[in-house]
Amino acid sequence: MFETSKKAAETILKHENDSINLISHMDADGISAAAVMSKALDRMEIRHQVKFVRMLYPEVIEELDTGGLTILTDLGSSQLTNLKPKFEGNEMIIADHHAPEEEEGWPELVHFNAHKEGLNGVEEISGSGMSYLIAKELDPENKDLSAQALIGAIGDVQNAWGKLKGYNRKIAQDGMKEGVIDQKEDLLLYGRHSRPIFRTLKNLTDPSIPGVSNSTEGCVSMLKDLDIPYKTEEGYRRPVDLTEEEKRKLASELITRAVSAVSEELVDYVPGLIIGEVHTIVNERERSLLRDADEFSTCVNATARHEQPLIGLEVMKGDRNIYYRKMLKLLRYHRRCIAEGMSHVQRMGIEVGPNDYLQYFDASDALKETFVGTVATMMLGHEEADPYKPMMGLVKHDGVAKISARCSKLLFLKGLDMGEAIKTAANAVEGNGGGHAVACGAQVNDDKIPEFIENFENQLLEEA
């Protein structure tokens, strides 16, 4: 086990009679990380408060309480310069997987970071995984929290290779031994447990499937040609209802069609986006939105998008009553907002950068900044877009543009890292940016948008 996670657990036990402040990132992984830590503290009857933030900007840090022990999950490692002036002299635990800054002269800080422990925080473990390692140190019985840790990793797209890597595999193994996770190889169709097979196929856009993606009629026609019934007397069949032979036939057809639509350099990556590891949360009821780990992470992420992360937290911790119903209501509203955003972008159209590589749209006055990334992802699957070029959306407000960018997992598997590209491009115009290889964001002054777009596109082309 890691010595730093052991030290973190010992520090928590020192404060078991205090009230602990738990601060976490407001996204699927951050909510999962907070749920793991909060559940572990609950079991030890340690009082704590949970707060979520999008970023530890100086003004956000200024509002944080320095009393007692502060635990940061899924953030903090890259904001040490901002944190130290206020928290130096106070005990703090950081459990994070993002690239860290160097800390000097802060003996009260227990810095448990993936990279400092020899782990790749992009591929091998997420913030919720780091939180889980501390929870296991507090009590080995907390291995059942591996399900929450896995959901966080998937929320951070750490299964983009069609399987988990590194320490995430050990976390999944813990979950299988505890009987809370089932892992197997299957078709990578979103909504395996909750949606009709033709609907999951229609929504399969990464990779794009000619004649199938975005076409209900095309999906039904293909299933009929393959002699795979999509409906029985009991109702519509879901992906989990298919026989193994039906899955093999369907997978073969999907791969054949997808390969026909991609460039030769991407062909080898296609099968890994059609067939791969899937994870079922065993204790969730049949047909529930929470039974598939991928769908669970999307539900939690939606609560963050609407700035209601405490709903996601309570659902992650096990609530299936009030907060679960609130989450379902929020999801309905979320889908409506996304549909309206998609309609706006389709009306206004998609633009391209000077070098015809970066696709982008302006959703100012039509979308909240928290929805832009989701709409960018969905626009990649739209018939007017090129699914194998990056997509960027922006929202301008009070002289500042908030930007989100997304790309196909195929480009990521080929080696594209948008997170580094957007950081470099934003810094060049005195903005800031960063994020993951397939999902990233930036903030720049709106008079710098044309220059930023040109810089960002050039950075992307250097990696393409």
Backbone torsions as a table, in degrees:
resi	resn	phi	psi	omega
1	MET	NA	162.0	-176.9
2	PHE	-81.2	132.0	-178.8
3	GLU	-62.6	-34.8	-177.9
4	THR	-70.0	-35.5	177.3
5	SER	-67.7	-34.6	176.1
6	LYS	-64.6	-41.9	178.4
7	LYS	-64.9	-37.4	177.7
8	ALA	-63.0	-43.5	178.8
9	ALA	-62.6	-41.6	178.8
10	GLU	-63.7	-37.8	178.6
11	THR	-65.5	-40.6	177.6
12	ILE	-62.1	-43.5	-179.4
13	LEU	-64.0	-30.3	175.7
14	LYS	-62.4	-26.9	-175.7
15	HIS	-109.8	22.0	-175.3
16	GLU	-65.5	-18.1	177.7
17	ASN	-100.4	3.2	177.5
18	ASP	-99.5	179.6	172.2
19	SER	-105.8	123.4	-174.1
20	ILE	-97.2	140.4	174.8
21	ASN	-97.7	120.0	-180.0
22	LEU	-110.3	116.4	-178.3
23	ILE	-115.0	131.8	-177.5
24	SER	-139.8	163.7	-179.8
25	HIS	-72.6	142.2	-177.3
26	MET	-91.0	72.7	171.0
27	ASP	-153.0	-176.6	-174.7
28	ALA	-59.4	-44.6	-179.7
29	ASP	-68.3	-40.8	179.7
30	GLY	-64.8	-40.8	178.1
31	ILE	-67.0	-39.6	177.7
32	SER	-64.4	-42.9	179.5
33	ALA	-61.5	-43.3	178.4
34	ALA	-65.6	-38.0	-179.8
35	ALA	-64.3	-42.0	178.3
36	VAL	-60.8	-49.5	-177.9
37	MET	-67.2	-44.1	-178.9
38	SER	-62.8	-42.3	179.3
39	LYS	-63.7	-40.3	178.3
40	ALA	-63.9	-41.3	178.4
41	LEU	-67.7	-39.5	176.8
42	ASP	-57.1	-44.3	-176.8
43	ARG	-64.6	-24.4	178.1
44	MET	-97.3	3.9	-179.7
45	GLU	57.4	39.9	176.4
46	ILE	-97.5	122.1	-178.3
47	ARG	-67.7	140.0	178.8
48	HIS	-160.7	155.8	175.2
49	GLN	-116.8	144.8	-178.5
50	VAL	-116.0	132.6	178.0
51	LYS	-134.7	143.0	179.0
52	PHE	-116.8	141.7	177.4
53	VAL	-136.2	153.2	177.8
54	ARG	-81.8	-33.0	179.7
55	MET	-160.8	148.6	179.7
56	LEU	-87.8	65.4	173.2
57	TYR	-68.6	156.7	-179.3
58	PRO	-52.0	-40.3	-179.1
59	GLU	-68.7	-29.5	176.6
60	VAL	-72.1	-44.2	179.4
61	ILE	-60.5	-38.0	-177.9
62	GLU	-59.6	-29.0	-178.1
63	GLU	-86.5	-7.0	-177.5
64	LEU	-79.1	146.6	178.9
65	ASP	-82.6	135.6	-179.5
66	THR	-97.4	-1.6	-176.2
67	GLY	-70.0	147.9	175.9
68	GLY	63.4	-138.8	-178.5
69	LEU	-107.3	134.6	174.7
70	THR	-112.1	130.5	176.2
71	ILE	-115.7	125.2	175.4
72	LEU	-107.8	127.3	178.2
73	THR	-120.5	136.0	178.9
74	ASP	63.5	20.4	172.8
75	LEU	-168.4	167.7	177.4
76	GLY	114.8	-36.8	-175.1
77	SER	-63.4	-32.2	-178.4
78	SER	-97.7	7.4	179.4
79	GLN	-122.6	24.7	-176.9
80	LEU	-61.0	-36.0	179.6
81	THR	-61.9	-37.0	178.6
82	ASN	-78.5	-32.0	-176.1
83	LEU	-77.3	-39.0	-170.0
84	LYS	-58.5	-44.7	-177.9
85	PRO	-55.7	-32.9	-178.5
86	LYS	-91.7	-37.3	-170.9
87	PHE	-100.5	-7.6	178.1
88	GLU	-58.4	132.4	-175.5
89	GLY	95.6	-9.8	177.5
90	ASN	-114.4	145.2	-178.9
91	GLU	-74.4	135.1	-179.0
92	MET	-145.0	143.3	172.2
93	ILE	-117.5	130.4	172.8
94	ILE	-115.6	124.5	174.8
95	ALA	-119.3	100.7	-168.9
96	ASP	-143.2	161.8	178.9
97	HIS	-123.5	0.3	178.7
98	HIS	-80.4	156.8	-178.4
99	ALA	-56.7	128.5	-172.6
100	PRO	-92.0	153.0	164.8
101	GLU	-82.2	162.1	176.4
102	GLU	-80.7	133.4	175.8
103	GLU	-105.4	138.7	179.5
104	GLU	-133.7	135.3	174.5
105	GLY	62.9	41.3	177.9
106	TRP	-132.8	74.0	-173.8
107	PRO	-65.9	-20.8	-178.5
108	GLU	-81.8	-6.4	-178.4
109	LEU	-90.0	126.9	169.3
110	VAL	-102.9	105.1	-172.4
111	HIS	-103.5	96.5	-178.8
112	PHE	-99.4	92.7	-175.5
113	ASN	-118.3	139.0	-177.6
114	ALA	-54.2	-48.0	-176.2
115	HIS	-65.2	-35.5	178.5
116	LYS	-70.3	-19.5	-179.6
117	GLU	-99.6	10.5	178.2
118	GLY	81.4	17.5	179.1
119	LEU	-108.7	149.0	176.4
120	ASN	-86.3	109.7	-176.9
121	GLY	-72.9	-8.8	176.8
122	VAL	-85.9	-37.2	-171.3
123	GLU	-114.2	-33.3	-164.5
124	GLU	-100.3	-22.5	-179.1
125	ILE	-163.5	145.7	-179.6
126	SER	-108.0	-176.5	178.1
127	GLY	-61.7	-38.9	179.3
128	SER	-68.0	-30.3	175.9
129	GLY	-67.5	-40.6	177.1
130	MET	-64.2	-40.0	176.7
131	SER	-63.4	-39.7	179.9
132	TYR	-62.7	-38.7	-179.8
133	LEU	-63.7	-35.3	175.8
134	ILE	-70.7	-41.3	179.4
135	ALA	-60.4	-38.5	177.9
136	LYS	-66.2	-33.9	176.8
137	GLU	-67.5	-35.4	178.9
138	LEU	-66.8	-37.7	179.7
139	ASP	-166.2	119.4	179.1
140	PRO	-56.3	-21.9	177.9
141	GLU	-64.8	-15.7	-179.5
142	ASN	-75.8	6.4	177.2
143	LYS	-61.4	-21.1	177.5
144	ASP	-68.7	-14.3	176.8
145	LEU	-78.7	2.0	176.2
146	SER	-59.7	-29.7	179.2
147	ALA	-63.1	-44.6	178.2
148	GLN	-64.5	-39.5	179.4
149	ALA	-64.2	-39.4	179.1
150	LEU	-65.9	-41.5	178.8
151	ILE	-60.6	-39.1	177.5
152	GLY	-64.6	-42.2	179.0
153	ALA	-62.2	-41.6	178.6
154	ILE	-67.7	-36.5	175.5
155	GLY	-60.8	-27.3	176.6
156	ASP	-95.4	18.7	175.1
157	VAL	57.3	36.4	178.5
158	GLN	-87.6	13.6	171.0
159	ASN	-115.4	22.0	-173.8
160	ALA	-64.5	-17.3	-177.9
161	TRP	-88.8	9.0	-176.5
162	GLY	83.7	0.8	177.4
163	LYS	-162.0	164.8	176.4
164	LEU	-81.3	154.3	178.4
165	LYS	-124.2	161.7	170.2
166	GLY	55.9	-135.4	-174.2
167	TYR	-69.1	-21.3	175.9
168	ASN	-58.7	-31.1	179.0
169	ARG	-67.7	-37.5	178.0
170	LYS	-67.1	-37.6	177.4
171	ILE	-63.2	-43.9	178.1
172	ALA	-63.2	-38.5	177.7
173	GLN	-63.6	-39.9	174.3
174	ASP	-57.0	-44.7	-178.2
175	GLY	-64.9	-38.1	178.6
176	MET	-68.2	-39.5	177.5
177	LYS	-65.3	-34.4	179.5
178	GLU	-81.0	-9.7	179.5
179	GLY	77.5	21.0	179.8
180	VAL	-105.0	-12.6	-179.5
181	ILE	-131.1	139.0	169.7
182	ASP	-117.6	125.7	-179.0
183	GLN	-118.8	132.6	176.5
184	LYS	-156.9	168.9	176.1
185	GLU	-88.3	134.1	-175.4
186	ASP	-160.3	178.2	171.9
187	LEU	-66.0	135.3	-179.0
188	LEU	-88.7	71.0	-179.7
189	LEU	-109.9	122.1	-178.1
190	TYR	-69.9	128.8	-177.3
191	GLY	92.1	30.9	-175.2
192	ARG	-54.5	-37.4	-175.3
193	HIS	-96.7	-17.9	-168.0
194	SER	-115.8	-14.7	-171.9
195	ARG	-123.6	151.5	175.5
196	PRO	-60.9	149.0	-175.9
197	ILE	-57.4	-40.2	-177.5
198	PHE	-67.7	-30.0	179.3
199	ARG	-73.5	-38.3	177.9
200	THR	-65.8	-35.4	177.9
201	LEU	-69.6	-40.1	178.6
202	LYS	-59.1	-37.6	-177.5
203	ASN	-85.2	0.2	177.7
204	LEU	-80.4	101.4	-176.9
205	THR	-122.7	-3.3	178.8
206	ASP	-133.8	90.3	9.1
207	PRO	-80.1	159.5	176.9
208	SER	-72.1	134.2	-179.2
209	ILE	-110.4	106.8	-179.1
210	PRO	-54.2	132.0	178.6
211	GLY	79.7	-4.0	-176.8
212	VAL	-123.1	-53.7	-178.7
213	SER	-56.3	129.4	178.2
214	ASN	66.2	17.4	-178.5
215	SER	-134.2	104.6	177.0
216	THR	-61.9	-43.7	-179.4
217	GLU	-61.8	-41.0	179.0
218	GLY	-64.6	-37.8	178.4
219	CYS	-64.4	-48.0	-178.7
220	VAL	-63.4	-41.1	179.9
221	SER	-63.3	-43.7	-179.8
222	MET	-63.9	-43.0	179.8
223	LEU	-62.2	-39.3	178.0
224	LYS	-65.3	-42.5	179.4
225	ASP	-62.1	-32.5	-179.8
226	LEU	-87.5	0.2	-178.2
227	ASP	58.6	44.3	176.2
228	ILE	-114.8	106.5	179.7
229	PRO	-62.4	133.2	177.9
230	TYR	-101.0	-1.9	-178.1
231	LYS	-148.1	141.6	175.7
232	THR	-128.6	-176.1	178.3
233	GLU	-63.5	-26.0	179.7
234	GLU	-80.2	-15.1	-179.0
235	GLY	132.5	-166.1	-179.0
236	TYR	-71.4	139.4	177.6
237	ARG	-83.5	145.3	176.9
238	ARG	-102.7	166.6	177.2
239	PRO	-53.9	-37.3	-179.2
240	VAL	-69.4	-13.5	-179.0
241	ASP	-86.5	-11.3	-177.7
242	LEU	-72.6	148.9	174.4
243	THR	-76.2	165.3	179.8
244	GLU	-63.2	-37.1	178.4
245	GLU	-65.5	-41.9	177.8
246	GLU	-62.6	-40.1	178.8
247	LYS	-63.9	-40.2	179.1
248	ARG	-63.1	-45.2	179.4
249	LYS	-62.4	-43.3	-178.3
250	LEU	-66.5	-43.9	-179.8
251	ALA	-60.8	-43.7	-179.5
252	SER	-60.7	-43.6	-179.5
253	GLU	-66.9	-42.7	-179.0
254	LEU	-63.9	-43.3	179.7
255	ILE	-64.5	-43.4	180.0
256	THR	-59.6	-45.5	-179.4
257	ARG	-67.5	-43.2	-178.3
258	ALA	-63.7	-42.5	-179.1
259	VAL	-61.2	-33.5	-178.5
260	SER	-67.1	-16.2	-173.7
261	ALA	-108.9	-0.1	-178.2
262	VAL	-112.6	159.7	177.3
263	SER	-69.2	158.0	-174.9
264	GLU	-57.3	-34.0	-177.4
265	GLU	-69.3	-16.0	-179.2
266	LEU	-102.4	-9.5	-173.2
267	VAL	-54.7	-45.1	-175.1
268	ASP	-63.8	-21.5	-177.0
269	TYR	-88.0	-15.5	-173.6
270	VAL	-59.9	-49.8	-176.5
271	PRO	-55.3	-33.5	-179.4
272	GLY	-69.8	-12.3	175.2
273	LEU	-99.7	-3.3	178.2
274	ILE	-104.9	-41.1	-178.9
275	ILE	-124.8	133.8	178.8
276	GLY	-175.0	-168.1	-179.5
277	GLU	-76.3	134.2	173.1
278	VAL	-122.8	154.8	-175.0
279	HIS	-131.1	122.3	178.4
280	THR	-101.7	133.1	174.9
281	ILE	-86.7	102.9	-165.4
282	VAL	-58.4	-38.0	-173.7
283	ASN	-80.3	-5.4	177.8
284	GLU	-83.9	146.8	-174.2
285	ARG	-69.9	157.1	178.3
286	GLU	-58.4	140.3	179.6
287	ARG	70.6	2.0	178.0
288	SER	-70.6	148.4	174.7
289	LEU	-65.4	-15.6	-176.0
290	LEU	-98.2	-0.7	-174.9
291	ARG	-74.7	-32.4	176.7
292	ASP	-96.0	130.9	-175.1
293	ALA	-60.2	-36.8	-179.9
294	ASP	-63.8	-46.4	-179.2
295	GLU	-69.4	-37.1	176.5
296	PHE	-57.5	-46.6	-177.7
297	SER	-63.0	-36.0	178.3
298	THR	-66.0	-40.9	178.1
299	CYS	-60.5	-45.4	179.8
300	VAL	-65.0	-41.7	-179.8
301	ASN	-62.5	-34.2	179.1
302	ALA	-62.8	-36.1	178.3
303	THR	-65.6	-33.7	177.2
304	ALA	-70.0	-41.4	-179.7
305	ARG	-58.3	-33.7	-179.6
306	HIS	-96.2	14.8	177.6
307	GLU	56.2	38.9	175.2
308	GLN	-124.7	51.9	-174.2
309	PRO	-65.5	-23.9	179.2
310	LEU	-65.4	-28.1	174.4
311	ILE	-65.9	-47.9	177.4
312	GLY	-60.4	-39.6	179.3
313	LEU	-59.3	-48.8	-177.1
314	GLU	-67.5	-35.4	176.2
315	VAL	-66.5	-42.4	177.6
316	MET	-61.6	-33.1	-178.6
317	LYS	-82.0	-5.8	172.9
318	GLY	123.2	-3.4	-179.8
319	ASP	-67.3	127.9	176.5
320	ARG	-126.5	23.9	178.8
321	ASN	-119.7	-103.9	-173.2
322	ILE	-60.6	-52.1	-176.0
323	TYR	-70.1	-32.3	177.1
324	TYR	-65.1	-42.1	177.9
325	ARG	-65.7	-37.6	176.4
326	LYS	-63.0	-39.5	179.6
327	MET	-64.4	-43.3	179.0
328	LEU	-61.9	-40.2	177.6
329	LYS	-64.7	-41.7	178.8
330	LEU	-64.2	-37.7	179.0
331	LEU	-63.8	-38.7	177.8
332	ARG	-63.0	-43.9	178.3
333	TYR	-65.7	-39.8	179.6
334	HIS	-58.9	-45.9	-179.9
335	ARG	-63.3	-37.7	178.6
336	ARG	-65.6	-42.8	178.4
337	CYS	-61.7	-42.8	-179.7
338	ILE	-65.2	-42.3	179.5
339	ALA	-61.4	-41.7	178.7
340	GLU	-65.7	-39.9	178.1
341	GLY	-64.0	-42.2	178.1
342	MET	-61.8	-42.6	179.9
343	SER	-61.9	-40.9	179.4
344	HIS	-62.7	-47.3	-178.2
345	VAL	-64.2	-39.3	179.0
346	GLN	-64.7	-36.6	177.8
347	ARG	-68.1	-43.3	-175.9
348	MET	-78.8	-27.8	178.6
349	GLY	90.2	164.9	179.9
350	ILE	-103.7	136.7	176.8
351	GLU	-104.9	167.1	178.3
352	VAL	-128.8	154.3	179.6
353	GLY	-70.5	173.6	-177.4
354	PRO	-56.4	-28.4	-177.9
355	ASN	-103.0	13.9	174.4
356	ASP	59.7	32.8	178.3
357	TYR	-116.5	-49.7	179.5
358	LEU	-81.8	125.6	174.4
359	GLN	-97.2	142.9	-179.6
360	TYR	-154.1	162.0	176.6
361	PHE	-143.9	153.1	177.5
362	ASP	-107.2	116.3	-178.4
363	ALA	-111.8	25.1	178.6
364	SER	-57.8	138.5	179.5
365	ASP	69.3	5.0	179.4
366	ALA	-124.0	-25.5	-176.6
367	LEU	-134.0	146.4	166.8
368	LYS	-70.8	148.9	-179.6
369	GLU	-60.0	-26.8	-178.2
370	THR	-72.8	-13.4	-179.1
371	PHE	-100.0	-11.1	-171.6
372	VAL	-61.6	-40.6	179.9
373	GLY	-62.8	-41.5	179.1
374	THR	-63.8	-44.0	179.1
375	VAL	-65.7	-37.5	177.5
376	ALA	-60.8	-41.9	177.8
377	THR	-61.1	-45.8	-177.5
378	MET	-69.6	-32.8	179.0
379	MET	-68.4	-24.8	175.9
380	LEU	-60.8	-28.2	179.9
381	GLY	-92.8	2.6	-178.2
382	HIS	-81.2	150.1	-174.9
383	GLU	-64.0	-23.0	-179.3
384	GLU	-84.4	-7.9	-176.8
385	ALA	-105.6	160.4	171.6
386	ASP	-95.1	113.7	-175.0
387	PRO	-67.1	-11.9	-176.2
388	TYR	-113.1	26.1	168.6
389	LYS	-127.8	146.1	-178.4
390	PRO	-61.0	149.3	178.6
391	MET	-121.1	133.1	-179.4
392	MET	-127.7	139.6	174.0
393	GLY	-123.2	151.3	179.5
394	LEU	-140.8	151.8	176.3
395	VAL	-132.9	125.3	-179.3
396	LYS	-101.3	136.9	178.6
397	HIS	-157.0	127.3	177.8
398	ASP	52.6	42.7	174.9
399	GLY	81.3	3.5	-178.9
400	VAL	-123.3	138.3	176.2
401	ALA	-105.2	125.2	173.4
402	LYS	-98.5	127.8	-168.8
403	ILE	-123.4	138.2	172.4
404	SER	-130.1	139.9	179.7
405	ALA	-131.7	145.6	-179.4
406	ARG	-139.4	155.8	174.5
407	CYS	-147.6	164.6	177.3
408	SER	-62.0	146.4	175.3
409	LYS	-62.4	-25.4	178.3
410	LEU	-61.8	-39.7	178.7
411	LEU	-67.7	-38.6	177.5
412	PHE	-63.8	-45.4	-179.8
413	LEU	-63.8	-28.7	177.8
414	LYS	-76.2	-17.8	176.1
415	GLY	126.4	0.4	179.9
416	LEU	-72.5	132.9	176.6
417	ASP	-124.1	94.2	-178.0
418	MET	-69.2	-28.0	-178.9
419	GLY	-58.7	-45.8	178.8
420	GLU	-70.9	-38.3	-178.5
421	ALA	-64.0	-43.0	-176.9
422	ILE	-73.2	-30.6	177.0
423	LYS	-64.8	-47.2	179.6
424	THR	-62.9	-43.4	-178.6
425	ALA	-66.0	-40.4	-179.5
426	ALA	-69.1	-42.6	179.3
427	ASN	-60.8	-32.8	-178.1
428	ALA	-67.3	-20.3	178.9
429	VAL	-115.8	25.4	177.3
430	GLU	61.8	31.8	173.3
431	GLY	-108.3	-164.4	175.0
432	ASN	-141.1	150.6	-178.3
433	GLY	-164.8	172.0	179.8
434	GLY	161.1	-168.2	179.6
435	GLY	131.6	-153.4	-175.5
436	HIS	-96.5	170.1	-176.4
437	ALA	-62.3	-37.2	-177.3
438	VAL	-103.9	-8.6	-177.3
439	ALA	-147.4	116.2	-175.5
440	CYS	-147.2	174.7	-178.5
441	GLY	-153.0	167.9	179.7
442	ALA	-154.6	165.4	175.7
443	GLN	-137.4	122.2	-179.7
444	VAL	-139.3	158.9	173.4
445	ASN	-65.1	140.4	-171.8
446	ASP	-67.8	-19.1	175.6
447	ASP	-76.0	-8.0	179.5
448	LYS	-99.6	3.0	-174.1
449	ILE	-58.0	-49.9	-179.2
450	PRO	-58.6	-42.0	179.4
451	GLU	-66.2	-39.9	178.7
452	PHE	-62.7	-45.7	-179.3
453	ILE	-58.5	-44.7	179.7
454	GLU	-63.7	-43.6	178.6
455	ASN	-63.1	-44.8	-177.8
456	PHE	-63.6	-45.2	-179.9
457	GLU	-62.8	-40.8	179.5
458	ASN	-64.2	-40.1	177.4
459	GLN	-63.0	-41.2	179.5
460	LEU	-65.0	-41.1	-179.7
461	LEU	-66.9	-30.3	176.6
462	GLU	-64.5	-30.1	-178.9
463	GLU	-92.2	-21.2	-173.6
464	ALA	-64.2	NA	NA
